[in-house]
Amino acid sequence: MQPLFNPPRHSDDTVQQHDYRKYLALRMGPMIHALMLVATLVYLVAVVAASLLQEPQLPGWLRATPLLPLALVALSTRCVREPRLLSVLTLLFVVLLEIGINLNSAGNPHRQTMVLPGLLLPVVSSVIWLGRWDFLAGMIVCALGPLPMLLIGNSDSVQMVQYLVYMAVAIVLAAVLRAFMARTLFEQFRLERRLREQANTDGLTGLLLRNRFLQLSRLALADIQHRQIPAAVLYLDADHFKPLNDDFGHAAGDAALVALAGTMRRQMRPGDLIGRIGGEEFAMLLPGLDLAQATQRAEQLRLAIHAIQRPDGRMSVSIGVVECRPHDEAIETLLVRADRAMRQAKRAGRDRVASAVD
C-alpha cells in the first residue's frame, strides 16, 4: 500500500525526488496563490460582516490587522517557485488565517459557532501542501487553531468532544483528498518526464540525441566561458562497424552500441555530456579538462572499450580530441574539429586517439 502523503517511491533516486518537488511547486504555485487571494477576500468580508451585524468586543482595525500580512503572503507566492520557500509561506498563511479567525470571534457570545471555519480549513487546505511534513504541520495548525475560541468561550465537555470528533473527520478527509491528488500528480510527473526523455534521448543507447546534446552543450559552454575554465570535446567512432552489421546482423550491432554507451557512461563525470551524433558516432563534452587531460581520459576510455566482446572480436574505437579555444567557440565548430581529429586516427590505423591542436 502506498503512503498517503508521499508520492509512490519507485526509485531511491534523490534527484528524482528533488525534481518532483520542483514540479509540484511549479504546478501548484498558481493554485496556491489563487486560493490565498480568495481566503484573504473571504476574511475581509467576514470582518465587515461582523462589524455590521454585531458589536464586536475588539475594534475593527484590530480584527483587520491580519489582512495586511495575509495579502502580502498571498502576493509573494505569485512568483515563488522554490519548493521550500513556498511551503513556509503556505504554512505562515494558515497560521495568520487561524489568528484572524480567533480575533474576529473575540467578544462574540456565540463564539463556539465560529469554530466552523476552523473545521473547514483542513479540507480546504488539503490541496496546497507540497509534501508529507508540510501536510502534517498544516494539520497540526488547523487542529490547534480553533482551541482558543473553545477554551475562552468556556465550552463544556460535550462541545469539546464534538469538536475533536469533527476535527478528526476533517483531517481524515483532508488526508484522503491529499493522497489521491499526490498520486495523480506523481503519475503525471512520471509521464511528462518519460516523454521528455523519449524526446531527448536515443531509444537504443539512452544517450542524448544530437539536437539535445547540442542544446545542452551550448548552455555548458556559456558557463565554461563565463568561468574561464578549459573544456574539451571527444569524438568517437566505432571501428569496423559496417562489417559487424553485414556479417552478424543489426541485432549484434545494436548490442555492441548498447555496450559501448554503457562503457562511456561509466567513464563520465557528473558534469560531462554524452550524445549519440549519428549511427556509431558519439561525442563527449568534458568541462574543466585541457587537451592533455582530455587525451588521457580518451586513452582510458579506448582501453576500457576493449573489454567489450563482439562476435568478430574485441571492440575498438577511434577518438578525436580537441580543446575549446580561449575565445567563444560554438559546439558545432568543436565537433567539426574533433571529427577531423577522429578521421586522422582512422587513417593512422584505427583503435587510437588523435589530438587536434589547431
Buried (B, 14 or more C-beta within 10 A) or exposed (E): EEEBBBBEEEEEEEEBBEEBBBBBBEBBBEEBBEBBBEBBBEBBEBBEEBBEEEEBEBEEEEBBBBBEBBBBBBEBBBEBBEBEEBBBBBBBBBBBBBBBBBBBBBBBEEBBEBBEBBBEBBBBBBBBBBBBEBBEBBBEBBBEBBBBBBEEBEBEEEBEEBBEEBBEEBBEEBBEBBBEBBBEBBEEBBEEBEEEEEEBBBEEBBBBBBEBBBBBBEEBBEEBBEEEEBBBBBBBBBBBBEEBBEEBEEEBBEBBBBBBBBBBEEBBEEEBBBBBBEEBBBBBBBBBBBBEBBBEBBBEBBEEBEEBEBEEEEBBBBBBBBBBEEEEBEBEBBBEBBBBBBBBBBEEEBBBBBBBEE
